[in-house]
């Protein structure tokens, strides 16, 4: 019997936990930039109130960037481009069967 080598995992693929981590978690903290320390304290207070992990930089020469915090506080609403297919509707694949008996 020939010994089998383990499959090779490409190095360019991130680990599942890192790219699936929720924004604001310990594995994927919020990245925030403000211009002055007072504003930094306000933003830090907001992050601790919602329980988010964050990295806060105070850089007076760069514009404020708190888009990660905005995304956590106001998540985008899911918008469907097509109406949802009902279980008893004809299947959109064109087979003529009901969706629940075909692709559902």
N, C-alpha and C positions, 0 to 999 in steps of 0.2 A: 504494500500500500504506500502510495506517495504522500508525504506530509504536505498539507495545504498551508499556504501562507495567508495571514489575515489580509482582508481587503485594504487597499491603500485609500486613505481619506485625503482628499485634496486640501492643501494648507490654506488655500484662498477662501474656503468656506468657514464662516464663523461658527462657533458652537451654538447649538440650538438655544441654550438658555440665554446667551448674550443678546441675540437678535430678537428673541421672543420676550425679553424682559419688559415689564411695564415701565413706562416713562415715569421717573420719580422714585424708582426703586433703588436699592443699594447697588444692583448691577448696572443700572442705567439711570444715573442721577440727572437732575435738571442742570443744564449748563446755562448760567446767567451772567450778564455783564451789566454793571451800572456805572455811573460817572462819579457819584460822591458817596461817602460813608453813611450819611443819613438815609439816603435812598436804599442803600444796601441793607440797613437794619430793617426798613419797612418790608423789603422783599424777603429777607430771611424770616421775618415774623410770619409772613403769609405762608411760606413753605413749611415752617414748623407747625402751623395751625392745621394744615391739611395732611401733615405727616409725610411729606416728601423729602427725599434725600436730594441734596443740591451741592453744586460747586459754584461759588459766587466770586466773581472777579470785579475789583474796583479799578476801572481804567478811565481816567478823566479825559484822555485824548481820543477815545473811541465812542461811537454812539451806543446808547443803551440797547441791550438785546435781552428781552425776557420772553421770547416767543415760546420756549418750552413751558414756562409757567402758564402762559395764556392757553396753550394746548391742553394742559392738565385741568385748568379751571373751566374751560369752555370746549369740551370735546366736539369734534365735527359730527353733525347729524348724518346718518347713513341715508343716501339718496339712491333710489333704484332708477335705472334707465328704462327698464321694462316692467310692466306690472307682474306681480308674483303669480306663478302658475298654481292653480288649485289642484288638489289631488285628483278630482274627477274630471278635470278639463283634458282636452286632447293634448298629447305630448308635443312640445315644440320641435322635436327632432323630425317630425313628419311621418312617423310610423303608423299613425292612425289609432294607436292604443291609448288608453287612459294613462295619464302621467304616473299614477301610482303603480301601474303594472309594467311600465316601461323604464323610464329613467329616474323615477322617484324612489 
